Amino acid sequence: MARKKLEYTRREIGKHRLRPESLMMGYGYRPEWSEGSIKCPIFQTSTFAFKSAEEGKRFFALAYGLEVKGPRESLGLIYSRLNNPDLEILEDRLTLWDGAEDATVHASGMAAIATTFFSFLRPGDVLLHSEPVYGGTEFLITHVLPEFGIEVIAFPAGPRGRDAAERALRDKGIADRLGMIFLETPANPTNDLVDIAHCAELARKNSNGRKIIVAVDNTFLGPLFQHPLQHGADLVIYSATKFIGGHSDLIAGAVLGSEELIGKVRWTRTFLGTASEPWTGWLLLRSLETLKLRMTSQMKNARYVADFLADHPKVDKVHYLGHINEENPQHEVYRRQCIAPGAMVAFEIRGGEAEAFRFLNSLQLIHLAVSLGGTESLAEHPATMTHADVPVDDQPRMGITPALVRLSIGVEHPEDLIADLSQALEKV
Ligand SMILES: Cc1ncc(COP(=O)(O)O)c(C=O)c1O
C-alpha cells in the first residue's frame, strides 16, 4: 500500500467542498491500494520492510528529525510505534472535523494529554489550567508534573475564570515562566465553560518571545460541537475512548494542531511509546463513519433528559449547556464557542451521597459506570468515582458535591431513558 499525501487529499467535487461526514468513509485511503477492498484492512504488523537500505536510512533520518522533509515527501512506514497505515488514515480523517493540519493518535486520552505536556513543558515552567478537569488529568497535573519541576496553578472554569486567570498571572509573578495554558471546556463533570479566545489572548500577551501553547481538552463536545482551533487554541486533545470511539469498546486519545506542533508531539510519542495500535485505529475508522449520527442522536436525547430532570421535585439543580439562557453569565461564551449542547448532563439530587447512591443503585436501563460518549447511557458519582482523587475539601469549590450525579446520554429511545430515571428517582 503506497500512500502519498498529495495523491489522496481530494476534498471537493469540482468547486463543491465535501463535508467531514461525507469524507469519513473514504478520506485518506483508496481501494486500489488493497485489492479493491472498500474498507481499509487492518495492518496488524509491528514492522515494515524497506525497499532498500538507503530508503530505511532516509525514513529514520526524517522520523528522528535529523533531516528535513522535502515539499512532496511523506514519512515512509517504519515500525508501528512510529507509524502505521490505519493510524495515519485515522489521523488524516480526524483533522477534518477540527480544521487541523495534522494529528497524532495515542493509546488513551491520558497518553495524549501526558505526551502533550512532555512535548512542551520543561522544569521551571508553569502550567496554568482550568479546574475542575477529569480526575486522571487532575492527578497527572497535581501529583506527577510537580515531580518533574513543573509548577501548576489552577483557575476556575465558569464565570469567575477570566478574572482568576488574569489575577494568577499578575499576582503570582509567573508570567515569564508560563509554558502552557491547559483547558477542559466544558469541564468534567460540571459542564462549566472556559473562554478559549480569552486564554489565547492571555497566552499571546504573556508570551515574552516564547510561544505559550493553549491546549484544550475537547472531549465533551468535540469534534462535532466545538472547534477550539477556530477560537485561538493551538492544540485540541481528545479522549477518543468517548464520543469518537463511541461504543465503549476501546481506549484511545488524539492531539490535533499545526504541522509544526504536532510534529513535536509525534516526536515525543515515538520515544514515550504512547501511540495507539492498528486494531484500535481500525475500530476508530469504523466509529468515525457514524460519529455525526451518534452525536446528533445523543444530543437530542440529552435535551429530553435534562428537561425532565429540571422539572423533577427530587432534583435541585441541572448542569446542562442547553439550559444556558441569557441571564446565565456563561451565555456569551456558550453562544460564541459551542455549536450545540452535547450529551453530558449533571444534576444535583435533593439530599447528598446517600440519595445519589440510592438513585444510582436503582437504575435499570442506564448502566452505573464511569466513562462517557458511548451509544449506551451511563451514570456515575463524580465525588467518589471519577474525581475521587480531588481532596474532599476542594471538591465543593469545583462544584463537585456529594449530591452530584453525572449522566452520559446514549442513543436509546428518550422515553425509555426517562422511564428509568423516573423510577430510580421514585426510590429515593
Ligand atoms: C474530559 C476527559 N479527558 C480525558 C480523559 C482520559 O481519557 P482516557 O480514559 O481515554 O485516558 C477522560 C476520561 O474520562 C475525560 O473525561
The ligand as an SDF file (V2000), in Angstrom:
LIG
                    3D

 16 16  0  0  0  0  0  0  0  0999 V2000
  -12.5290   15.0160   29.6630 C   0  0  0  0  0  0  0  0  0  0  0  0
  -11.6440   13.8070   29.7090 C   0  0  0  0  0  0  0  0  0  0  0  0
  -10.3850   13.9080   29.2630 N   0  0  0  0  0  0  0  0  0  0  0  0
   -9.5420   12.8580   29.2940 C   0  0  0  0  0  0  0  0  0  0  0  0
   -9.9400   11.6310   29.7940 C   0  0  0  0  0  0  0  0  0  0  0  0
   -8.9730   10.4750   29.8120 C   0  0  0  0  0  0  0  0  0  0  0  0
   -9.2460    9.6240   28.7640 O   0  0  0  0  0  0  0  0  0  0  0  0
   -8.8200    8.0720   28.7210 P   0  0  0  0  0  0  0  0  0  0  0  0
   -9.6470    7.3710   29.7490 O   0  0  0  0  0  0  0  0  0  0  0  0
   -9.1010    7.6830   27.3180 O   0  0  0  0  0  0  0  0  0  0  0  0
   -7.3770    8.0030   29.0570 O   0  0  0  0  0  0  0  0  0  0  0  0
  -11.2510   11.4740   30.2400 C   0  0  0  0  0  0  0  0  0  0  0  0
  -11.7120   10.1830   30.7670 C   0  0  0  0  0  0  0  0  0  0  0  0
  -12.7930   10.0510   31.3120 O   0  0  0  0  0  0  0  0  0  0  0  0
  -12.1320   12.5990   30.1990 C   0  0  0  0  0  0  0  0  0  0  0  0
  -13.3870   12.5260   30.6380 O   0  0  0  0  0  0  0  0  0  0  0  0
  1  2  1  0
  2  3  1  0
  2 15  2  0
  3  4  2  0
  4  5  1  0
  5  6  1  0
  5 12  2  0
  6  7  1  0
  7  8  1  0
  8  9  2  0
  8 10  1  0
  8 11  1  0
 12 13  1  0
 12 15  1  0
 13 14  2  0
 15 16  1  0
M  END
$$$$
